[in-house]
Amino acid sequence: MAKVGEESGGEKPPERRLREEENFWGWEVNEAYTAAVQQSFQDPRFANALSLLAYVDGKVVGRIDSTLICSRFDGSIKAYLDWLCVLKSQRHKGIARALMTDLRRRLKEAGADTLIGLIAANPEAQRFYRSLERAKIQDEGIWIDL
């Protein structure tokens, strides 16, 4: 993953550009956020996390994040899709699909057989997820604060 923070040439990081294009995400890209992301690359608890970036003209325009879920319930390895985002100005160019394709390939190579995700409520995300090959909408998601 590219360094979190300013990109070369003084460009704003993608998280800041995303908030300028769609300012409804509910968290601030500040020093604490940047430090937490950078620290995650040194923390062994993130060993099963996978982050992929998409670049256009040398600038990050998309990101997908996932983590493996190993369960002793049935000995399976699944993955959780935590984040998929493409800058609004770069959407409908196949970037999200390319990120998803590469993620699925890498997860399969790691032994996972299923990718589980929560679908964002916005219509654009709904259309994208419903269009994915070999995907079906099932069950309900729940978020439980600890």
C-alpha positions in Angstrom: 0.0 0.0 0.0 1.2 3.5 -0.7 2.2 5.8 2.1 -0.7 7.4 3.9 -0.4 11.1 3.8 0.6 13.5 1.1 1.3 12.0 -2.3 4.2 13.0 -4.4 3.9 16.4 -5.9 2.1 17.8 -2.9 -1.2 16.1 -3.9 -3.9 15.6 -1.3 -4.2 12.0 0.0 -7.1 10.0 -1.6 -9.1 10.1 1.7 -9.1 13.9 1.7 -10.0 14.0 -2.0 -12.8 11.6 -1.4 -14.3 13.8 1.3 -14.1 16.8 -1.0 -16.0 14.9 -3.6 -18.5 13.3 -1.2 -18.5 14.8 2.3 -20.8 12.4 4.2 -18.3 9.8 5.5 -18.5 10.8 9.2 -14.8 10.7 10.1 -12.0 13.1 9.8 -8.7 12.4 8.0 -6.4 13.8 10.6 -3.1 13.0 12.2 -4.6 10.3 14.5 -6.3 8.6 11.5 -3.0 8.7 9.5 -1.0 7.4 12.4 -3.4 4.5 13.1 -3.2 3.4 9.4 0.6 3.7 9.3 0.9 1.8 12.6 -1.3 -1.1 11.3 1.5 -2.1 8.9 3.8 -2.8 11.9 1.1 -4.4 14.1 1.1 -8.3 13.9 -2.7 -8.3 14.6 -3.1 -7.0 11.0 -1.3 -10.0 9.4 -4.4 -11.2 7.7 -5.4 -7.8 6.4 -5.1 -7.0 2.7 -5.2 -3.5 1.2 -5.0 -2.8 -2.6 -4.8 0.6 -4.3 -5.7 1.6 -7.8 -3.7 4.3 -9.5 -4.5 6.5 -12.5 -1.6 8.7 -13.8 0.4 7.9 -10.7 -2.3 9.0 -8.2 -4.4 6.8 -5.9 -8.0 6.8 -7.1 -9.3 3.7 -5.4 -8.8 1.4 -2.5 -10.1 -2.0 -1.3 -9.5 -3.5 2.1 -10.2 -7.0 3.4 -9.2 -9.4 6.1 -9.2 -13.2 6.4 -11.6 -14.8 8.9 -10.5 -18.2 10.0 -13.2 -20.2 11.8 -12.8 -23.3 13.9 -16.6 -23.7 13.6 -16.1 -25.6 10.3 -12.4 -25.1 9.6 -13.2 -22.6 6.9 -11.4 -19.5 5.7 -13.6 -16.7 4.6 -12.8 -13.0 4.1 -14.6 -9.8 5.1 -14.8 -6.9 2.7 -14.2 -3.9 4.9 -13.9 -1.1 2.4 -14.2 -0.4 -1.3 -14.0 3.1 -2.6 -13.2 4.9 -5.8 -13.1 8.6 -6.1 -16.4 9.9 -7.5 -14.6 11.6 -10.4 -13.1 8.2 -11.3 -16.2 6.0 -11.1 -17.7 4.0 -14.0 -14.3 3.4 -15.5 -13.9 -0.2 -14.3 -11.7 0.7 -11.3 -13.9 -0.9 -8.6 -14.3 -4.0 -10.7 -10.6 -4.3 -11.2 -9.9 -3.9 -7.5 -12.6 -6.5 -6.7 -11.2 -9.0 -9.3 -7.7 -8.7 -7.9 -8.9 -9.0 -4.3 -10.9 -12.1 -5.1 -7.9 -13.7 -6.9 -5.6 -13.0 -3.9 -8.1 -14.2 -1.4 -8.7 -17.5 -3.3 -4.9 -18.0 -3.4 -4.9 -17.5 0.4 -7.4 -20.3 0.7 -10.6 -18.3 1.3 -13.7 -19.6 -0.4 -16.2 -16.8 0.4 -16.0 -13.0 0.6 -18.5 -11.5 3.0 -19.4 -7.8 3.0 -21.9 -5.3 4.1 -23.4 -3.3 1.2 -23.5 0.4 1.5 -27.0 1.8 1.4 -26.4 4.3 -1.5 -27.9 3.4 -4.9 -24.5 3.5 -6.7 -23.0 0.9 -4.3 -26.2 -1.2 -4.5 -26.0 -1.4 -8.3 -22.3 -2.3 -8.2 -22.6 -5.1 -5.7 -25.7 -6.6 -7.4 -23.7 -6.7 -10.7 -20.9 -8.8 -9.3 -20.4 -12.1 -10.9 -21.0 -15.2 -8.7 -22.4 -13.0 -5.9 -25.8 -13.2 -4.1 -27.4 -11.0 -1.5 -28.3 -13.0 1.5 -28.6 -12.7 5.3 -28.6 -9.5 7.2 -25.6 -7.6 8.5 -25.3 -6.3 12.1 -22.8 -3.9 13.7 -22.3 -4.5 17.4 -20.2 -1.9 19.3 -17.8 -3.4 21.8 
